Amino acid sequence: MDSAHRAGIRVTDVDQTQIDALLQPSLTPRLSTGGAQAQPLFLLALFSWLPKITAPTIGLVHDAYDLAGAKTAVPTTSTELVSELVAAGLLVVESGEEGTLTVPGLIRSLMRRITGPWAGEFHRSPHEAFSIAIDNSYARAKASDVPGYDEILDLVVEIEEWELLEQMWTRRSINVFDDVVNAVDAFLAVPASVITARPILALARSAARRIDSMRSRLGTEDSTRLVPFTDFDSVVVPSLHGMLSAGHDTARSVDEIVALTTAEARFHRSNRDYEAALQTIDSGRELLRNRDLEGSGPTAMMQAGLNLEHGKNLISAGRFAEALRVLQRVVQFSETYAPNSWHPMLAGYVETALANLGHGYGKEMGRNLTLARDKAQSFEMETLPGEHKWQCLDAMRSLDRLDLSAAGTALAKLRNAGTVKGLGSLPTIAESLYRVYTGRASIAAKELIDNAATRNSPMTSSSNTRYSGIVNIASFVYLAAGETKPIQDLATQLPPTHPAYHLVKARQSFVFGQREQLWSSTARVLNGADGPRLKGCAAALRSAFLHHEGQESAAVDSFGHVLDYCIIGSTLMPIAQMSKSSRSALIEATASHSAWTDLAEAFDDPSHSAADLQQRLLDLPEALRVTVERDVELSSAELSLLFAIDSQKPVPQIAREFGVVVGTLKNRLSALYKKFGVSSRAEVLEHAKRNGYLSSAEVPGGGSASSD
């Protein structure tokens, strides 16, 4: 009061902040050991630490008092002590709100200064008792949707129990932003000095910053709107990079090891170094296995988050079968132990759908997409977290069943979204396939050719199964547009170890009528580990080739295998990639076969009858525009030479590129001319373009050929 008087402030006008500033350190109260007033003072200390006294926080105080464990023989109940404190004027009943209590500002400040000793009277200090009570309260609040946890979280920040925030994150992860209104502000309040020593809180605060930015951008506190639009997947904390391998793992908790492993793997994934990410996860799991021998493992939520990151990296590395096994654990955890939490459930469904697409199983892909959308709606989310990824996958699923209207709607949403992270060239490939099915193959091929430097490079330079389906569709788009040169380029760029190499070679063999090479290349695909989608495309090439040769019976038999793969993969893509004449003839020959009914049932939609699917296939435009004379078969070396001379390059330059002398190259050219029955470079190029060996359209870098 003296300080207020000297400062010219009326005591009744002094707010809590000013009281704390005006109280000198010498005015800190001291507890007397064994004092008669220890129990009411302990309860008063609990009330004094509450930022706001409400019904939920009063209950928390009573719980904390019980948990503190008074050491007296006959402890007084907290309810009785409240009456004592009110009678003494240390707790005041507010007149404005029935039953609401307050602690006078001066008393509150004094009681907060008392640090002990409480050990003589209680088994736990006020902070320790609050920590346990808050932990228990959070579990009850989440289980029964009890309101008021935002006030309790304010208390956590007030008493600076950062370990409680950390525990909240390990148990709920980013769900906490949906659980508690003020969770974002609570994590943002953690001091930098605390963050430095606690990697879990570092991750949590980075996520809080991300959603806080979205909160400012959208101008809403509604978590069902904020969460879907916040990109948590790209949250990377540079300060955590390298901490996992710093050699201090023995001082880390198992949850911290999981957090650091997840953060490091995500860092590598953001830089597209998927092998480094997977190695990081393996190292982290090895540390956890060693710790499992010593004690308990990480929380289930943290483990699920690591599994989700593991699954994403396996997908990026093209290891779809492994990804499905890991992601299945994420989905099982969510459905069994966290059915009311959107994370990691929704991401688990969407990533599983992506892995199903890569593995070639469309039915499971569709099922997971449906589950993701239905669950999001049950969480009152109009938009999915990762909505654009869902739309892209839904477009691919719509193209599987040739629902061009639905595919067009999904692709339009993707175009409006701009660049979609985490999908690479898949949106572009989906758009190209849609254009082919709607009669715009030429535009689709030109878009892929124009973007070859940025989009085709990673899928051809890596022996990664992730890109095999993309390369398959790209080669089909080129073939549908009659662009043979890009197919040759793909075949040249792909290493023989690439999963799509033999399918591209098979398409190239189809273009040039090379029966033996086509059978050899498709056999590699059919006998390999590729999924039903790629195998169906290989079988379709065989069936179409037999039809074009006039071997109708053999073509129908081969088409039966195509239908089998379409049923397994729940897709019409292999049949859609056949020429219109082959498609029409083979559908007519097999229209009554039961396989068509099985195929319709594979889409889990009663509106898709066998007749409807057949009609959609018949309505497609021509998808195989190349027509060739089958009497001239070229070897791979002859094809390479043919493409080489389709340029302005002089013979000496071509000879150097082929590693031969000019005379040898001229001999090879003479043999090529003779095979086509022509006598010059210009004539062989004209004949090759007229009969489909080369694209008639001028390609970049090309021009009129010289006459040598």
C-alpha positions, 0 to 999 in steps of 0.5 A, spaced: 500 500 500 505 504 501 508 503 494 502 504 491 501 511 495 508 513 493 506 511 486 500 516 486 495 510 485 489 508 489 489 501 492 483 499 489 485 501 482 491 497 482 491 491 478 494 484 478 500 486 474 501 492 478 501 488 484 506 484 482 511 490 480 509 493 487 511 488 491 518 488 494 522 481 494 522 482 502 515 481 502 515 474 500 511 470 506 514 464 509 511 458 511 512 455 519 513 448 519 507 444 522 503 450 522 495 449 524 494 453 518 498 449 513 492 445 510 487 452 508 494 455 506 495 450 501 488 450 498 489 458 497 495 457 494 492 452 489 486 457 488 491 463 487 495 459 481 488 459 477 488 465 472 481 464 472 476 461 477 471 457 474 467 451 475 472 446 471 478 449 475 474 449 482 474 441 480 481 441 478 483 445 485 479 439 489 482 434 485 489 437 486 488 438 493 486 430 494 492 428 490 497 432 494 496 428 500 495 431 507 500 428 512 495 430 518 492 424 521 485 427 520 485 431 514 480 437 513 476 436 506 477 441 501 470 443 501 470 445 508 477 449 507 473 453 502 468 455 507 474 457 512 477 461 506 471 465 504 469 466 512 476 469 512 476 474 506 481 470 503 476 467 497 471 472 495 464 470 492 463 474 486 456 478 486 456 478 478 456 471 477 453 465 482 458 461 485 464 464 482 470 465 486 476 470 486 482 471 490 484 478 492 489 481 488 494 482 493 493 475 496 494 472 490 500 475 489 503 473 496 501 466 495 504 465 488 511 467 492 510 461 497 515 456 494 515 452 500 516 448 504 510 444 503 514 437 504 512 437 512 505 437 511 503 434 504 506 429 500 506 433 493 507 441 492 501 445 489 505 444 482 506 437 483 499 436 485 496 440 479 501 437 474 497 430 476 490 433 476 491 436 469 494 430 466 488 426 469 483 432 467 485 432 460 484 424 459 477 425 462 475 431 458 477 428 451 473 422 453 467 425 455 467 432 451 467 436 458 468 443 457 472 448 460 479 445 458 481 451 455 481 454 462 486 449 465 491 450 459 491 457 461 493 454 468 499 450 465 502 456 462 501 460 468 505 455 472 510 453 467 509 446 467 511 445 460 512 438 461 505 437 461 504 441 454 509 436 452 505 430 454 499 433 451 503 433 445 505 426 445 498 423 447 494 427 442 499 430 437 496 436 432 489 433 434 490 438 440 489 444 436 482 441 435 481 439 442 482 445 446 481 452 443 487 456 446 492 450 445 495 454 439 497 460 444 499 455 449 504 452 445 506 459 442 507 461 449 513 456 451 520 460 452 525 459 447 530 457 452 525 451 454 524 449 446 532 449 446 532 443 451 525 440 448 525 437 441 518 435 442 516 442 444 520 445 438 516 441 433 509 442 437 511 450 437 512 450 429 506 446 428 502 452 432 506 457 428 503 454 422 496 454 424 497 461 427 499 463 421 493 460 417 488 463 423 490 470 421 490 469 414 482 466 414 480 470 420 477 464 424 478 460 430 474 454 428 478 448 428 474 445 423 476 450 418 483 451 420 486 444 420 484 442 413 488 448 410 494 448 415 500 444 411 502 440 417 506 435 413 511 440 411 513 443 418 520 442 418 525 445 424 532 446 422 534 446 429 533 439 430 536 437 424 542 432 426 540 432 433 538 424 432 545 422 430 549 427 435 550 421 440 546 424 446 540 418 445 542 416 452 539 422 455 533 422 450 526 419 452 523 414 447 518 420 445 524 424 444 527 419 439 521 418 435 520 426 435 527 427 432 526 421 428 520 423 425 523 430 424 529 428 421 526 423 416 521 429 414 527 434 413 530 429 408 523 427 404 522 435 403 529 435 400 527 428 396 532 424 399 528 418 400 533 413 401 536 418 407 529 419 410 528 411 410 535 410 413 534 415 418 527 411 420 531 405 421 536 408 425 531 411 430 527 404 430 534 401 432 535 406 438 527 404 440 528 397 440 534 398 444 530 402 449 524 397 449 529 392 453 530 397 458 523 400 459 516 402 456 516 404 449 513 411 446 506 413 446 501 410 441 500 417 438 507 418 437 509 411 434 503 412 429 506 419 427 512 415 425 509 410 422 505 415 417 512 418 416 515 412 414 509 410 409 510 416 406 517 415 405 516 408 402 511 411 397 516 416 395 521 411 394 516 406 390 516 401 395 508 400 395 507 393 398 512 395 404 508 402 405 501 398 405 504 394 411 506 400 415 500 404 413 495 399 415 498 399 422 497 407 422 489 406 420 489 400 425 491 404 431 486 410 429 480 406 428 481 402 434 485 407 439 483 414 436 476 413 433 474 420 435 481 423 432 482 426 425 489 425 426 493 420 423 486 417 421 485 421 415 492 422 412 492 414 413 487 413 409 489 418 403 496 415 403 494 408 403 490 410 397 496 413 394 500 406 395 494 402 392 494 407 386 502 405 385 501 398 387 495 397 382 489 396 386 484 400 384 478 397 389 482 398 395 484 405 393 477 407 392 475 404 399 480 408 402 478 415 399 471 414 401 473 412 408 477 419 408 471 423 406 466 420 410 470 420 416 472 428 415 465 429 414 463 426 421 469 430 424 465 436 421 470 438 416 468 440 409 475 440 407 480 434 408 487 435 410 491 434 404 484 435 400 488 436 393 492 430 394 485 427 395 482 430 389 488 428 384 487 420 387 479 421 386 481 424 379 485 417 377 479 413 380 474 416 376 479 415 370 479 408 372 472 407 371 471 412 365 467 417 369 469 423 365 465 428 368 467 426 375 474 426 373 473 433 369 470 436 376 476 433 380 481 436 375 478 443 375 479 443 382 486 441 382 488 446 376 485 452 381 489 449 387 496 451 383 502 446 384 500 440 389 505 438 394 507 431 394 504 428 388 510 430 383 508 429 376 501 425 377 496 431 377 500 432 370 499 425 368 492 425 370 490 431 366 494 428 360 490 421 360 483 425 361 485 429 355 486 423 351 480 420 353 476 426 351 479 426 344 485 431 345 491 426 345 495 431 341 494 437 346 496 432 351 502 429 348 505 436 346 504 438 354 508 432 356 513 434 351 514 441 353 514 439 360 519 433 359 525 437 362 522 438 369 517 432 369 520 426 365 527 427 368 526 424 375 521 419 372 526 416 367 533 417 371 531 413 377 529 406 377 524 407 382 517 403 382 514 410 384 514 412 377 513 406 373 505 408 372 507 415 370 511 412 365 506 407 363 501 413 362 506 418 358 508 412 353 501 411 352 499 418 351 505 419 346 502 413 342 495 415 342 497 422 339 502 418 334 508 421 337 513 416 336 519 420 337 518 421 344 517 414 346 524 412 343 526 418 347 523 414 353 526 407 351 533 411 350 533 414 357 530 409 361 535 404 364 533 397 363 532 396 371 527 401 371 520 398 372 517 401 366 522 400 361 520 393 358 513 396 358 515 402 354 519 397 349 513 393 348 509 399 346 515 401 341 515 394 338 508 395 337 509 401 333 514 398 329 511 391 328 516 387 332 512 381 334 518 377 337 521 383 341 513 385 343 512 378 346 519 378 350 518 385 353 511 384 355 513 377 358 518 381 362 512 385 365 507 379 366 512 375 369 515 380 374 512 383 380 509 389 377 501 390 379 495 388 375 495 395 372 501 394 368 500 387 367 494 389 364 497 394 359 502 389 357 496 383 356 492 388 352 498 390 347 499 382 346 491 382 345 491 388 340 497 386 336 494 379 335 487 382 333 491 387 328 495 380 325 488 377 324 488 372 329 482 373 332 481 367 336 488 368 339 486 375 340 480 373 344 483 368 348 489 373 350 483 379 351 481 374 357 487 375 361 486 383 360 479 382 363 482 378 369 487 384 370 482 389 370 478 385 375 484 385 380 486 392 379 479 395 378 480 399 372 478 399 365 485 403 363 488 397 359 482 396 355 482 403 354 489 403 351 487 399 345 486 401 338 478 403 337 478 397 332 481 392 337 477 395 342 470 394 339 472 387 336 474 384 342 468 387 346 463 384 341 466 378 342 466 377 349 460 382 351 456 376 354 462 373 358 461 373 366 468 377 367 464 383 365 460 382 370 465 381 375 469 387 373 463 391 374 462 389 381 469 391 382 467 398 382 463 397 388 457 401 385 451 398 383 450 404 377 456 401 373 453 395 370 457 391 365 453 394 359 455 401 361 462 399 362 462 396 355 459 402 352 464 407 356 470 403 352 466 403 345 465 411 346 472 413 347 476 416 341 482 412 337 487 411 342 492 408 338 493 412 331 500 409 329 499 404 323 505 401 320 506 396 314 508 389 318 513 387 312 518 391 315 521 390 322 527 394 325 532 392 330 533 397 336 540 399 333 536 400 326 531 404 330 536 408 333 539 410 327 533 412 324 531 417 329 538 419 329 538 421 321 531 425 323 535 431 324 539 436 321 545 433 324 551 431 318 553 424 317 560 425 321 557 428 327 552 422 327 558 417 326 561 420 332 555 419 337 555 412 335 562 411 336 564 409 329 567 411 323 564 415 317 564 409 312 561 404 317 555 409 318 554 410 311 554 402 310 549 401 316 545 407 312 545 403 305 543 397 309 537 401 312 535 404 305 535 397 302 530 394 307 525 400 306 526 400 298 529 407 298 536 410 296 536 416 300 536 419 307 530 424 305 526 418 302 527 413 308 525 419 312 519 420 308 517 413 308 518 412 315 513 418 317 508 416 312 508 409 315 508 411 322 515 409 324 517 417 325 512 422 327 510 426 321 510 433 326 516 436 326 520 435 333 524 440 337 531 441 334 529 437 328 528 440 321 529 438 314 533 432 313 539 433 308 540 428 302 546 425 304 
